[in-house]
Amino acid sequence: MPSPGQSTSRDYSAGRLMSSEPVSHNLAPSFENTVKLWLDQTATKTKQWADAALGVDTVSGSLSSLATRLMVV
């Protein structure tokens, strides 16, 4: 077990397995397609949930017909 303040990273002859230096590789492109797919699926589900909720909503229908009646008067 290392003493306080002592580094736990190990240097291997074939290269560093773990490094405390920041990674310079841009990871965004690796996940871009996955994130886009997730966003598309979430948008589709959200629309389905909203459509289902509006389909059983009786309050907005009442308000809509009330607003129509008020505009006619």
N, C-alpha and C positions, 0 to 999 in steps of 0.2 A: 504494500500500500504506500502511495507516495506521501511524503510529508507535506504540510501546508505550503502552498506556493510552488510546489514542484509540478512540472508538466506531466500529464498522463499520456500525451501523444507519443507514438512509437515511430521510429524511422526505420523502414525496411530497405534492404539493398536494392530491390526491384523498383523502388519508388515509395513515396509516402502513402500509406494506407489511409491514414487520417491526418488532416492538416488543420491547423488553427487559422490558416490564411483563407480569405474569402474566395468563393468559387467565381471564376471569371466567365464561365459558360452561361449564356442566356437560356434559361429554362422555359421562358414563356412560349416559344414555338412548340415545345414538346407537349404542352397542355392546351394549346389553342383550340384544336378540334374538339377535344373532350369538353371544354368549357362551353364552346358554341353549341354543341349537341345538348348539353345540360340546360342551357338557357332556352333553347328552342323547345325542349320537352316541358320545361317549367312554364313557359308562356302558353303552350297548348293546354296543359292541365289547368292553369289559372283561368283561361277562357272557358274551359269546360265547367269548372266549378262556378264561375260567375253566371254562365248561361243557365246552369241547373238551379242556382239560387234565385235568379230572376224568374225562372219558370214557375216557381212555387211561391213567389213573393206576392202577397195580396195588398200590401201597403202601398207600394209604388204604383200599382194599377189604380188604386183608389185615388191617390193624389193626382195621377195623370187625368183621370176622368173629372175630378173636381176642378182642376186647372182649366180643362176644356170647357166645362160649364160656366166657369167664371168669365172666360174670355168671350163667351157667346152673349152673356148678359150685358 
